[in-house]
Amino acid sequence: MPLLIKGGRVIDPANKIDGIFDVLVDDGKIIEVLPHASRLTPHAEIIDASGNIVVPGLIDIHVHLREPGYEWKETIKTGTAAAVSGGFTSVVCMANTDPVNDEPSITEYILRKAKTEGLCNVFPIGAISKGLKGEVLANIGELKEAGCVAVSDDGRPVMNADLMRRALEYTSNFGLTVISHAEDLTLARGGAMNEGVTATRLGLKGIPNAAEDVMVARDIALAELTGARLHIAHVSTKGAVRIIRNAKARGAKVTAETAPHYFTLTEEAVEGYNTSAKMSPPLRTKEDVDAIKEGLRDGTLDCIATDHAPHDPDSKDVEFPSAANGIVGLETSLPLTLRLVEEGVLTLSQAIERMTVNPAKALGLNKGILSVGADADITIIDLNEEWDVEPAKLKSKSRNTPFAGWKMKGRVMATIVGGKRIVYSILKA
Amino acid sequence: MGLSKKDILDIESLSADEIRLILESAESFKEVLGRDIKKVPTLRGKTVINLFFEASTRTRTSFEIAAKRLSADTINISASASSVQKGETLSDTVRNIEAMNSDVIIIRHPASGAPHFIAKRLKASVVNAGDGAHEHPSQALLDMLTIKEKKGKIEGLKVSIIGDIAHSRVARSNIHGLTKMGAKVVLYGPKTLMPKGIENIVGAYGDTPLHIANSMEEALKNADVVMMLRIQLERQGQSLFPSVREYSRFFGLNGRNISLAKEDAIIMHPGPMNRGVEISSEVADGARSVILGQVNNGIAVRMAMLYLLAGGHKEAVTSQESGVRS
């Protein structure tokens, strides 16, 4: 049955559209984006989107779905439920599962599970190196064939510079992007939080900004050497923003993402040994937060991605240095990004762009746009609805969020994946 | 006035008045320790558990003697040798111990913040006996008691803390305590062992950042108190300093450079000392050294801490004419 989304403010940054339109969808594709009050399709199911915005389905290119291997933290089923509840119609999942996604059989397993149990599109990322060990390349060609859309050893940096060079060269044969978790482990020294006055006061081992900066610089140099496509994951430092900005000005083929927590929180969130604020890279200082915002504003940072990293209570309810890194992000990403619109850092259209078409472009996904004939992945958002973050109500299997109790403004009303299905909807019928 | 706190987790969260109260109580208990019968019934019927996840002789023994002098039942648990190796979590270990109805748990743990972690989960009082590189409150309190006794005051003194500041919980506790009590704290050590932002850790209450000296000479010059920190010899392999020989030459306290300090300066060290490394025997055993006095004051200070947490009632002072205020 056709679906008609009526009367919403359609924001489609890729087509530079911002206005009241009706969107007609059929057979999983966008049929037409019509001016308001034009002809009606007789048999269509109708969603009244008036008062809401209608945008391309959000895309998160940095998610840990934890399946296979860590199903007690998250599964493809619960992770995609969290995704659609947060407005995401596509998620790209990292390779650090158990077994690692370094063989086509694992990629196929993930895609099969996603097809039967997933609520949104799932695109796997393959490993750069076998077992994420940083020693020898994984079978990158076969991973691409099996359905991987990029390669990354995320969670672990590729410390061997020559291996990273070979990864960039070899991957470019297959048209894939290499995603870098940029952190020099010799500088990070197993630290637990950002290096600085808070870490010193709390007696915790610090990770300096330079651990990220030098690795971003190294990987950009290697990308320029090889001419390959590089994407920098979860940028957290002022220095990394500056280095990426300069590289882009030179024409380097580099894209970059940051996560909502890096433009929302500072290292002070760790106060009281709060393990919900422990992540890698660590939360930095206000100066870094300001630089991240500026990087998002001027386009140095192309995308917002969550680094959704679910962990069970046993991994977090321990002494700080032993606690696992990471927070869940899928269900809070949109309202945290909308805060940047309220603050005047981004226009609404820019915010949507950095959560849709830009991440799609970074990995070459044919998504994030509402053109006629495009996949009908659509998110409907009420910009004004306020809600409280209650961890117990999150759809993710894990509740490790530093935003518990936060007041959020802006809520996903419906998520439409592949046209027919309204996988998540709190809109009144 | 009493100590209206369940726990003593760090000096940073104590007010100057609370520090003063603990030091004054300790002075009263010191008088008890000088008697023939060195015991008071203050904590009779209370259970104090020493829960040590790191090896320690001095601090554990000192807390144990302090609890026994107050007539508490004391139990020592050396956790690294028991359940923890079997994979039990800290919160389970602690829940088990609480099920034993203890009143005070004294904890030492290699993870910074471990005492705060258990304090949130326990009804019993928690005393931090050293957590990672964070704080070691009883050590700083006994150091302050020693300084007060020897110099008659703390306010206005130049106290130089020298050595491995980065890994030292003693340094952090003393920085907070001494600054709150009005001393001028100066820090010195190799830059590799001077943690980022240390000069600003008193930012929440200090008027000005701490001073980091540019040389050993500047650190020692006109100091009233010189506090040398232990260097961990195994750090040689981490390129934090090239060798023990070089460390002792450029960062050690010896018979020559000590003359830069005030003539009546006192020399402190939290122990255990590396003789010939951070401090020469000549200085450690010299007339200005108060290192053994520090150990003795440790018992009195820990009695005061336990008393103020677990006793804290007027009648508990009983036979002491000296009158610890409650």
Interface residues (C-beta under 8 A of the other chain):
Chain A: E195 G196 V197 T198 A199 T200 R201 L202 G203 L204 K205 G206 P208 G272 Y273 D314 D317 V318 E319 F320 P321 S322
Chain B: E12 T89 L90 S91 H109 A111 S112 G113 A114 H116 F117 D131 G132 A133 H134 E135 R169 R172 P195 K196 G197 I198 N200 I201 G203
